[in-house]
Amino acid sequence: MPEQVFFALEAAANGLMTGVLYALVALGFVLIFKASGIFNFAQGVFALFAAMTLVGFQNGQIPFAHLINAIFGTSLHHFGWNMPTVLAILCTMAVMVLLAFLVERWVLKHLVNQEPIILFMATIGLAYFLEGFGDVMWGADIKKLDVGLPQGMSSAIDEATYSLFGYGFFIDRLDVVAAVVAAMLVVALMLFSQFTKYGRALRAVADDHQAALSVGISLRFIWVMVWAIAGFVALVAGMMWGTKMGVQFSLSLIALKALPVLMLGGFTSIPGAIVGGLIIGMGEQLFEFSVGPLVGGATQNWFAYMLALVFLVFRPQGLFGEKIIERV
Protein backbone atom coordinates (compact mmCIF):
# COMPACT_ATOMS: atom_id res chain seq x y z
CA MET A 1 0.00 0.00 0.00
CA PRO A 2 1.17 3.56 -0.65
CA GLU A 3 2.41 5.42 2.41
CA GLN A 4 -0.29 8.06 2.01
CA VAL A 5 -2.98 5.42 2.56
CA PHE A 6 -1.48 4.53 5.94
CA PHE A 7 -1.33 8.21 6.88
CA ALA A 8 -5.01 8.55 5.97
CA LEU A 9 -5.96 5.46 8.01
CA GLU A 10 -4.05 6.80 11.00
CA ALA A 11 -5.78 10.19 10.67
CA ALA A 12 -9.17 8.46 10.46
CA ALA A 13 -8.46 6.37 13.56
CA ASN A 14 -7.40 9.44 15.55
CA GLY A 15 -10.46 11.27 14.27
CA LEU A 16 -12.72 8.51 15.54
CA MET A 17 -11.12 8.76 18.98
CA THR A 18 -11.57 12.54 19.04
CA GLY A 19 -15.14 12.13 17.85
CA VAL A 20 -15.89 10.03 20.93
CA LEU A 21 -14.83 12.96 23.12
CA TYR A 22 -17.14 15.26 21.15
CA ALA A 23 -19.95 12.76 21.61
CA LEU A 24 -19.49 12.70 25.40
CA VAL A 25 -20.37 16.39 25.52
CA ALA A 26 -23.23 15.98 23.04
CA LEU A 27 -24.81 13.30 25.25
CA GLY A 28 -25.57 15.87 27.93
CA PHE A 29 -27.35 18.08 25.39
CA VAL A 30 -29.46 15.16 24.15
CA LEU A 31 -30.54 14.03 27.62
CA ILE A 32 -31.82 17.45 28.66
CA PHE A 33 -33.42 18.22 25.31
CA LYS A 34 -35.28 14.89 25.28
CA ALA A 35 -36.75 15.40 28.75
CA SER A 36 -37.54 19.09 28.77
CA GLY A 37 -37.18 20.47 25.25
CA ILE A 38 -34.47 22.81 26.55
CA PHE A 39 -31.29 23.28 24.56
CA ASN A 40 -28.80 23.58 27.41
CA PHE A 41 -26.11 25.94 26.16
CA ALA A 42 -24.40 25.58 29.57
CA GLN A 43 -23.43 21.92 29.06
CA GLY A 44 -19.85 22.82 28.11
CA VAL A 45 -19.54 24.99 31.23
CA PHE A 46 -20.94 22.07 33.25
CA ALA A 47 -17.95 20.02 32.05
CA LEU A 48 -15.56 22.86 32.97
CA PHE A 49 -17.16 23.36 36.40
CA ALA A 50 -17.09 19.62 37.13
CA ALA A 51 -13.41 19.39 36.18
CA MET A 52 -12.52 22.45 38.29
CA THR A 53 -14.41 21.03 41.28
CA LEU A 54 -12.70 17.65 40.90
CA VAL A 55 -9.24 19.25 40.84
CA GLY A 56 -10.15 21.43 43.82
CA PHE A 57 -11.23 18.43 45.88
CA GLN A 58 -8.18 16.42 44.83
CA ASN A 59 -5.76 19.15 45.86
CA GLY A 60 -7.55 19.99 49.11
CA GLN A 61 -8.15 23.53 47.89
CA ILE A 62 -10.30 25.81 50.03
CA PRO A 63 -13.36 26.97 48.04
CA PHE A 64 -13.62 30.75 47.59
CA ALA A 65 -10.12 31.13 49.07
CA HIS A 66 -9.35 34.23 46.98
CA LEU A 67 -12.60 35.90 48.05
CA ILE A 68 -12.06 35.01 51.72
CA ASN A 69 -8.51 36.34 51.63
CA ALA A 70 -9.62 39.59 49.97
CA ILE A 71 -12.35 40.22 52.55
CA PHE A 72 -10.57 39.16 55.73
CA GLY A 73 -6.93 39.76 54.77
CA THR A 74 -5.96 36.11 55.32
CA SER A 75 -3.69 33.93 53.18
CA LEU A 76 -5.65 30.68 53.09
CA HIS A 77 -5.34 28.42 50.06
CA HIS A 78 -5.34 24.71 50.96
CA PHE A 79 -6.49 22.51 53.81
CA GLY A 80 -3.09 20.80 53.88
CA TRP A 81 -4.17 17.41 52.57
CA ASN A 82 -4.98 15.74 49.26
CA MET A 83 -8.23 13.85 48.74
CA PRO A 84 -8.08 10.36 47.15
CA THR A 85 -9.21 10.42 43.53
CA VAL A 86 -12.19 8.09 44.00
CA LEU A 87 -13.51 10.12 46.94
CA ALA A 88 -12.95 13.35 44.98
CA ILE A 89 -14.99 11.98 42.08
CA LEU A 90 -17.81 10.97 44.43
CA CYS A 91 -17.81 14.41 46.07
CA THR A 92 -17.88 16.07 42.64
CA MET A 93 -20.84 13.90 41.64
CA ALA A 94 -22.64 15.08 44.78
CA VAL A 95 -21.92 18.69 43.82
CA MET A 96 -23.30 18.13 40.31
CA VAL A 97 -26.50 16.59 41.75
CA LEU A 98 -26.85 19.59 44.07
CA LEU A 99 -26.31 21.88 41.08
CA ALA A 100 -29.08 20.07 39.18
CA PHE A 101 -31.45 20.60 42.12
CA LEU A 102 -30.60 24.29 42.35
CA VAL A 103 -31.02 24.82 38.58
CA GLU A 104 -34.51 23.27 38.75
CA ARG A 105 -35.44 25.19 41.91
CA TRP A 106 -34.16 28.62 40.92
CA VAL A 107 -34.37 28.60 37.12
CA LEU A 108 -36.60 25.96 35.52
CA LYS A 109 -39.36 26.18 38.11
CA HIS A 110 -40.04 29.79 37.13
CA LEU A 111 -39.91 29.16 33.37
CA VAL A 112 -42.49 26.42 32.96
CA ASN A 113 -44.50 26.80 29.72
CA GLN A 114 -42.29 29.64 28.49
CA GLU A 115 -41.20 29.95 24.87
CA PRO A 116 -38.16 27.85 23.86
CA ILE A 117 -36.13 30.99 23.10
CA ILE A 118 -36.61 32.17 26.70
CA LEU A 119 -35.41 28.82 28.06
CA PHE A 120 -32.44 28.92 25.69
CA MET A 121 -31.48 32.42 26.82
CA ALA A 122 -31.79 31.25 30.45
CA THR A 123 -29.18 28.52 29.80
CA ILE A 124 -26.87 31.10 28.23
CA GLY A 125 -27.14 33.18 31.40
CA LEU A 126 -26.57 30.03 33.46
CA ALA A 127 -23.43 29.27 31.45
CA TYR A 128 -21.86 32.67 32.10
CA PHE A 129 -22.90 32.58 35.76
CA LEU A 130 -21.37 29.13 36.32
CA GLU A 131 -18.19 30.14 34.52
CA GLY A 132 -17.71 33.16 36.79
CA PHE A 133 -18.86 31.26 39.88
CA GLY A 134 -16.32 28.51 39.14
CA ASP A 135 -13.52 31.07 38.80
CA VAL A 136 -14.44 32.68 42.13
CA MET A 137 -14.80 29.30 43.82
CA TRP A 138 -11.63 27.60 42.56
CA GLY A 139 -9.55 30.31 40.85
CA ALA A 140 -9.07 31.09 37.17
CA ASP A 141 -5.56 29.63 36.77
CA ILE A 142 -4.91 26.66 34.49
CA LYS A 143 -5.05 23.43 36.48
CA LYS A 144 -3.63 19.99 35.81
CA LEU A 145 -6.08 17.11 36.19
CA ASP A 146 -4.72 13.67 36.99
CA VAL A 147 -7.19 10.90 37.79
CA GLY A 148 -4.90 8.04 36.83
CA LEU A 149 -6.01 7.75 33.22
CA PRO A 150 -3.30 6.42 30.88
CA GLN A 151 -1.78 8.84 28.40
CA GLY A 152 0.73 8.67 25.59
CA MET A 153 1.00 6.39 22.58
CA SER A 154 -0.59 2.95 22.82
CA SER A 155 2.28 0.56 22.22
CA ALA A 156 -0.14 -2.35 21.72
CA ILE A 157 -1.90 -0.61 18.82
CA ASP A 158 1.44 0.55 17.42
CA GLU A 159 2.83 -3.01 17.43
CA ALA A 160 -0.39 -4.55 16.09
CA THR A 161 -0.68 -2.13 13.17
CA TYR A 162 3.03 -2.43 12.41
CA SER A 163 2.77 -6.22 12.22
CA LEU A 164 -0.27 -5.93 9.90
CA PHE A 165 0.72 -3.02 7.66
CA GLY A 166 4.39 -2.41 8.33
CA TYR A 167 3.38 1.00 9.69
CA GLY A 168 2.63 1.71 13.34
CA PHE A 169 -0.40 3.91 14.14
CA PHE A 170 -0.01 6.60 16.81
CA ILE A 171 -3.15 6.37 18.97
CA ASP A 172 -3.34 8.05 22.37
CA ARG A 173 -4.26 5.64 25.17
CA LEU A 174 -6.49 8.30 26.71
CA ASP A 175 -8.58 8.36 23.54
CA VAL A 176 -8.97 4.57 23.70
CA VAL A 177 -10.16 4.81 27.31
CA ALA A 178 -12.59 7.58 26.34
CA ALA A 179 -14.02 5.38 23.56
CA VAL A 180 -14.61 2.51 26.00
CA VAL A 181 -16.18 4.82 28.60
CA ALA A 182 -18.45 6.45 26.00
CA ALA A 183 -19.64 3.04 24.79
CA MET A 184 -20.40 1.97 28.37
CA LEU A 185 -22.28 5.23 29.02
CA VAL A 186 -24.43 4.85 25.91
CA VAL A 187 -25.33 1.25 26.76
CA ALA A 188 -26.11 2.18 30.38
CA LEU A 189 -28.29 5.15 29.35
CA MET A 190 -30.20 3.09 26.79
CA LEU A 191 -30.82 0.29 29.34
CA PHE A 192 -31.90 2.89 31.90
CA SER A 193 -34.28 4.49 29.42
CA GLN A 194 -35.85 1.22 28.27
CA PHE A 195 -36.01 -1.01 31.34
CA THR A 196 -36.33 1.14 34.47
CA LYS A 197 -39.33 2.88 36.00
CA TYR A 198 -37.66 6.28 35.95
CA GLY A 199 -36.40 5.75 32.42
CA ARG A 200 -39.96 5.11 31.20
CA ALA A 201 -41.10 8.17 33.13
CA LEU A 202 -38.40 10.20 31.41
CA ARG A 203 -39.61 9.04 27.99
CA ALA A 204 -43.19 9.87 28.95
CA VAL A 205 -42.18 13.39 29.94
CA ALA A 206 -40.25 13.75 26.68
CA ASP A 207 -43.33 12.74 24.66
CA ASP A 208 -45.90 14.93 26.43
CA HIS A 209 -45.46 16.97 29.62
CA GLN A 210 -49.16 17.38 30.29
CA ALA A 211 -49.98 13.70 29.75
CA ALA A 212 -47.12 12.70 32.06
CA LEU A 213 -48.43 15.02 34.76
CA SER A 214 -51.96 13.59 34.38
CA VAL A 215 -50.75 10.07 35.28
CA GLY A 216 -48.87 11.24 38.37
CA ILE A 217 -45.32 11.69 37.05
CA SER A 218 -43.51 14.50 38.84
CA LEU A 219 -42.15 16.82 36.19
CA ARG A 220 -39.84 18.56 38.67
CA PHE A 221 -38.32 15.27 39.84
CA ILE A 222 -37.69 14.13 36.27
CA TRP A 223 -36.01 17.43 35.43
CA VAL A 224 -33.74 17.22 38.49
CA MET A 225 -32.89 13.62 37.61
CA VAL A 226 -32.10 14.42 33.98
CA TRP A 227 -29.98 17.46 34.84
CA ALA A 228 -28.14 15.34 37.44
CA ILE A 229 -27.44 12.64 34.83
CA ALA A 230 -26.31 15.34 32.39
CA GLY A 231 -24.06 16.66 35.17
CA PHE A 232 -22.55 13.19 35.57
CA VAL A 233 -21.97 12.99 31.80
CA ALA A 234 -20.38 16.45 32.00
CA LEU A 235 -18.11 15.18 34.80
CA VAL A 236 -16.96 12.27 32.65
CA ALA A 237 -16.39 14.59 29.68
CA GLY A 238 -14.59 17.09 31.92
CA MET A 239 -12.31 14.33 33.23
CA MET A 240 -11.38 13.22 29.72
CA TRP A 241 -10.93 16.70 28.23
CA GLY A 242 -9.31 18.07 31.40
CA THR A 243 -6.75 15.27 31.39
CA LYS A 244 -6.12 15.81 27.68
CA MET A 245 -5.76 19.62 27.58
CA GLY A 246 -5.77 20.84 31.17
CA VAL A 247 -8.59 22.48 33.12
CA GLN A 248 -8.91 25.97 31.66
CA PHE A 249 -11.46 28.36 30.18
CA SER A 250 -11.21 26.87 26.68
CA LEU A 251 -12.62 23.62 28.07
CA SER A 252 -16.09 25.21 28.04
CA LEU A 253 -15.78 25.87 24.30
CA ILE A 254 -16.01 22.16 23.48
CA ALA A 255 -19.77 22.72 23.62
CA LEU A 256 -19.46 24.63 20.34
CA LYS A 257 -18.01 21.55 18.63
CA ALA A 258 -20.86 19.48 20.07
CA LEU A 259 -23.41 21.57 18.11
CA PRO A 260 -22.53 20.09 14.70
CA VAL A 261 -22.54 16.65 16.33
CA LEU A 262 -26.14 17.22 17.43
CA MET A 263 -27.17 18.52 14.03
CA LEU A 264 -25.82 15.38 12.38
CA GLY A 265 -27.05 12.83 14.91
CA GLY A 266 -30.30 14.47 15.93
CA PHE A 267 -31.19 16.37 19.09
CA THR A 268 -33.29 13.52 20.54
CA SER A 269 -31.13 10.47 19.83
CA ILE A 270 -28.52 9.07 22.24
CA PRO A 271 -26.98 6.75 19.60
CA GLY A 272 -27.13 9.69 17.19
CA ALA A 273 -24.84 11.70 19.48
CA ILE A 274 -22.22 8.95 19.25
CA VAL A 275 -22.57 8.46 15.49
CA GLY A 276 -22.52 12.22 14.89
CA GLY A 277 -19.40 12.58 17.02
CA LEU A 278 -17.62 9.82 15.11
CA ILE A 279 -18.56 11.36 11.75
CA ILE A 280 -17.39 14.83 12.79
CA GLY A 281 -14.18 13.55 14.38
CA MET A 282 -13.15 11.34 11.49
CA GLY A 283 -14.41 13.74 8.83
CA GLU A 284 -12.44 16.74 10.07
CA GLN A 285 -9.22 14.72 10.28
CA LEU A 286 -9.58 13.23 6.79
CA PHE A 287 -10.61 16.61 5.35
CA GLU A 288 -7.56 18.26 6.90
CA PHE A 289 -5.36 15.44 5.59
CA SER A 290 -6.69 15.60 2.03
CA VAL A 291 -7.81 19.20 1.51
CA GLY A 292 -5.98 21.10 4.26
CA PRO A 293 -2.64 21.38 2.42
CA LEU A 294 -4.43 22.82 -0.61
CA VAL A 295 -6.17 25.63 1.30
CA GLY A 296 -3.55 26.49 3.90
CA GLY A 297 -4.62 24.10 6.66
CA ALA A 298 -6.64 24.70 9.85
CA THR A 299 -9.77 23.20 8.27
CA GLN A 300 -10.72 21.54 11.59
CA ASN A 301 -11.94 24.96 12.76
CA TRP A 302 -14.73 25.14 10.20
CA PHE A 303 -15.27 21.72 8.58
CA ALA A 304 -17.76 20.51 11.25
CA TYR A 305 -19.92 23.62 10.85
CA MET A 306 -19.86 23.38 7.06
CA LEU A 307 -21.02 19.75 7.26
CA ALA A 308 -23.71 20.70 9.79
CA LEU A 309 -24.95 23.44 7.43
CA VAL A 310 -25.36 20.86 4.66
CA PHE A 311 -27.41 18.68 6.99
CA LEU A 312 -29.57 21.62 8.07
CA VAL A 313 -30.42 22.28 4.43
CA PHE A 314 -31.17 18.69 3.33
CA ARG A 315 -32.01 16.81 6.56
CA PRO A 316 -32.65 19.26 9.42
CA GLN A 317 -33.75 16.53 11.87
CA GLY A 318 -30.37 14.77 11.58
CA LEU A 319 -29.63 11.13 10.87
CA PHE A 320 -31.51 9.72 13.87
CA GLY A 321 -33.77 12.61 14.86
CA GLU A 322 -37.54 12.50 14.63
CA LYS A 323 -39.06 14.30 11.69
CA ILE A 324 -41.38 17.07 12.91
CA ILE A 325 -44.67 17.35 11.05
CA GLU A 326 -47.05 20.16 11.96
CA ARG A 327 -50.61 20.13 10.66
CA VAL A 328 -52.71 23.25 10.50
HUPE-V166523 format. One record per pair of residues at least 12 apart in sequence whose C-alpha atoms are under 7 Angstrom apart, sorted by the first residue. I is the first residue (numbers start at 0). J is the second residue. D is the distance in Angstrom with one decimal. If there is no record, write none. Layout:
i = (I,I)
j = (J,J)
d = (D,D)
This chain:
i = (7,7,9,10,10,11,11,11,13,14,14,14,15,15,15,16,16,16,17,17,18,18,18,18,18,19,19,19,19,19,19,20,20,21,21,21,22,22,22,22,23,23,23,24,24,24,24,24,25,25,25,25,26,26,27,27,27,27,28,29,29,29,29,30,30,31,31,31,32,32,33,33,34,34,34,35,37,37,37,38,39,39,40,40,40,41,41,41,41,42,42,43,43,43,43,44,44,44,44,45,45,46,46,46,46,46,47,47,47,47,48,49,49,49,49,50,50,50,50,50,51,51,52,53,53,53,54,55,56,56,57,57,57,57,57,58,58,59,59,59,59,59,59,60,60,60,61,61,61,62,62,63,63,63,64,66,84,92,95,95,95,96,99,99,99,100,103,103,141,141,141,142,142,142,143,143,144,144,144,144,145,148,149,149,150,150,150,151,151,152,152,152,152,153,153,153,156,157,177,185,200,201,259,259,259,260,260,260,260,261,262,262,263,263,263,263,263,264,264,264,264,265,265,265,265,265,266,267,268,268,271,271,279,283,283,283,287)
j = (285,288,168,284,285,281,284,285,170,280,281,284,277,280,281,174,175,178,174,280,276,277,279,280,281,177,178,181,273,276,277,177,236,256,257,276,257,272,273,276,181,232,236,43,233,236,254,257,257,260,261,272,269,272,42,229,232,233,42,266,267,268,269,225,229,225,226,229,266,267,205,267,201,204,205,205,115,118,119,119,119,122,122,123,126,122,123,125,126,233,254,251,252,253,254,126,129,130,251,230,233,233,234,236,237,251,237,246,250,251,133,91,233,234,237,234,237,238,241,246,137,246,91,87,88,91,144,137,82,87,81,82,83,84,87,81,82,77,78,79,80,81,82,76,77,78,76,77,78,136,137,135,136,137,76,135,146,231,227,230,231,227,223,226,227,223,222,223,245,246,247,245,246,247,245,246,241,242,245,246,242,173,172,173,171,172,173,171,172,169,170,171,172,170,171,172,168,169,239,269,216,221,303,304,307,272,275,276,279,275,307,317,275,307,310,317,318,317,318,319,320,316,317,318,319,320,320,320,319,320,318,319,303,299,302,303,299)
d = (6.6,6.9,5.6,5.7,6.2,5.0,6.3,6.0,6.3,4.4,3.9,5.4,5.1,5.4,5.0,5.2,6.7,6.4,6.8,5.4,4.4,4.4,6.2,3.9,6.7,6.8,5.7,6.7,6.6,5.8,6.1,6.7,6.9,6.8,5.7,5.4,7.0,5.4,5.0,4.6,6.4,6.9,5.6,6.9,6.5,6.0,6.6,6.3,5.2,6.8,6.4,5.8,6.4,6.0,6.5,4.6,6.0,6.6,6.6,5.5,5.5,6.6,6.5,6.6,6.5,6.1,6.4,7.0,6.9,6.7,5.3,5.3,6.1,5.9,4.4,6.3,6.8,6.3,6.5,5.9,6.7,5.5,5.4,5.6,6.8,5.6,6.2,6.3,4.3,6.9,6.6,4.5,6.4,6.0,4.5,5.8,6.8,6.3,4.7,6.5,5.8,4.3,5.6,6.1,4.5,6.8,5.9,7.0,5.8,5.5,5.9,6.6,6.9,5.1,6.3,6.5,5.0,6.0,6.4,6.5,6.7,6.5,6.2,5.9,6.2,5.7,6.0,6.5,6.2,5.4,5.5,4.7,6.5,6.2,5.7,4.9,6.5,5.5,5.4,6.6,5.5,5.0,6.2,6.0,4.3,6.2,5.6,5.2,6.3,5.0,5.8,5.8,4.2,6.3,5.6,7.0,6.1,6.3,6.3,5.4,6.9,4.8,5.5,5.1,5.1,5.5,6.9,6.1,6.8,5.7,4.9,6.0,5.0,6.7,5.2,6.2,5.8,5.2,6.3,6.7,6.2,6.5,5.8,5.6,6.3,5.2,5.0,5.2,5.8,5.9,5.5,4.7,5.9,5.7,5.8,5.1,6.7,6.3,6.7,6.9,6.7,6.3,5.9,5.8,5.1,6.3,4.7,5.2,6.5,6.7,5.9,5.5,5.2,6.3,6.5,4.7,5.9,5.1,5.1,5.5,6.7,5.7,4.4,6.1,5.3,4.1,6.2,5.8,6.0,6.0,6.9,5.5,5.9,5.3,5.9,6.6,6.5)
